[in-house]
Amino acid sequence: MLARRVIERTRICRGLRGVRGRAPVKLEELEQLLVQFGQLVVEQRWIREIEINPLLASPEGLIGLDELRGGPSVLIRPIRPQDEPL
């Protein structure tokens, strides 16, 4: 898969696989995030620039820790079926 090859070309890939006794990150989840993020940009053509920086990747999961300029931190997550009104 292209997303896996992109991950493998990064300097942090070795660390994501687990080093110094730390558990590895679930690379399958990171692959999915990259694919879905790319799909978002493809579907929403009005997006000109977007980033997730920093992205916390741990064995427990992935979370974007971006901050708004001068404002509070914001967590962005996928819309789930339970978010929709009845």
C-alpha positions, 0 to 999 in steps of 0.5 A, spaced: 500 500 500 502 506 498 501 509 505 505 504 508 511 505 503 510 513 505 511 511 512 517 507 511 520 512 508 520 517 514 526 517 519 521 516 525 518 509 522 523 505 526 521 509 532 513 507 530 515 500 530 517 500 537 524 502 540 527 501 547 522 497 550 516 501 547 510 498 544 509 499 537 504 504 534 499 500 530 501 502 523 495 500 520 491 505 523 496 510 521 495 508 514 488 509 514 489 516 517 493 518 511 488 515 506 482 518 509 486 525 510 488 524 503 480 523 501 478 529 505 482 533 501 480 530 494 473 530 496 473 537 498 476 541 493 476 548 496 481 546 501 488 549 499 492 547 505 491 543 511 496 539 516 496 535 522 501 538 526 503 535 531 500 528 530 501 524 537 501 516 535 502 511 540 500 504 541 493 507 544 491 510 538 492 517 534 490 524 535 491 531 532 494 536 537 493 542 533 492 549 536 488 555 533 492 561 533 491 564 540 486 560 541 484 553 545 486 546 542 481 543 538 480 535 537 477 534 530 475 527 529 470 523 524 463 524 524 460 518 527 453 515 526 451 517 533 453 524 532 447 525 527 440 528 529 435 523 529 
